[in-house]
């Protein structure tokens, strides 16, 4: 056991705006990225309806929620919101 937590992001296939091949290429590229400012993706799985991404767990305020609330974000605030 590593003691590390992961999260599963579910992406419905019917809502995709890119082809399955393009999405697969992008996901494979993201799996190879190891940078402190980019969410790590460890595994990808799929079934008929969804794509499942196993990612590192990030805690804190969701950037999307801040954007919906129309909070003005500069780079520093966006960065602080996305780090645990």
C-alpha positions in Angstrom: 0.0 0.0 0.0 1.3 3.4 -0.9 -1.1 5.5 1.3 -1.8 7.8 -1.6 -5.4 8.7 -2.5 -6.7 8.7 -6.1 -9.9 9.9 -7.6 -12.0 8.6 -10.6 -13.3 11.2 -13.1 -16.1 9.9 -15.3 -16.4 11.3 -18.8 -19.6 10.5 -20.7 -18.7 9.5 -24.3 -21.8 11.0 -25.7 -20.7 14.5 -24.7 -17.3 14.4 -26.4 -16.5 17.1 -28.9 -13.5 15.2 -30.3 -13.1 11.7 -31.9 -12.3 8.7 -29.7 -8.9 8.5 -31.4 -8.1 12.1 -30.6 -9.2 11.7 -27.0 -7.1 8.6 -26.7 -4.0 10.3 -28.1 -4.5 13.2 -25.7 -5.1 11.0 -22.7 -2.0 8.9 -23.5 0.1 12.1 -23.7 -1.3 13.3 -20.3 -0.4 10.0 -18.7 3.2 10.6 -19.6 3.3 14.1 -18.1 4.9 14.5 -14.7 4.8 18.2 -13.7 3.8 19.7 -10.3 1.2 22.1 -11.9 -0.6 19.5 -14.1 -3.0 16.9 -12.8 -1.5 13.4 -13.0 -3.5 10.7 -14.8 -2.4 7.2 -13.8 -4.9 4.9 -15.6 -7.7 5.1 -18.2 -10.5 2.7 -18.6 -13.7 2.7 -20.7 -16.9 1.0 -21.3 -19.7 1.6 -23.9 -20.9 4.8 -22.2 -18.0 6.4 -20.3 -14.3 6.9 -20.0 -12.8 6.6 -16.5 -9.7 8.5 -15.5 -7.8 7.5 -12.4 -6.1 10.7 -11.3 -4.2 12.1 -8.3 -6.6 13.5 -5.7 -6.5 17.3 -5.5 -8.2 18.9 -2.5 -9.4 22.5 -2.2 -11.8 24.7 -4.0 -12.8 23.6 -7.5 -11.7 26.1 -10.1 -15.0 25.5 -12.0 -16.9 26.6 -8.9 -14.9 29.8 -8.6 -15.5 30.6 -12.3 -19.3 30.0 -12.0 -19.3 32.4 -9.0 -17.7 34.9 -11.4 -14.8 35.5 -9.1 -12.0 37.4 -10.8 -9.0 35.1 -10.9 -5.5 36.1 -11.5 -2.8 33.5 -12.0 -1.8 33.4 -8.3 -5.4 32.9 -7.1 -6.1 30.2 -9.7 -2.9 28.4 -8.7 -3.7 28.6 -5.0 -7.2 27.3 -5.6 -6.0 24.3 -7.5 -3.3 23.2 -5.0 -4.0 21.1 -1.9 
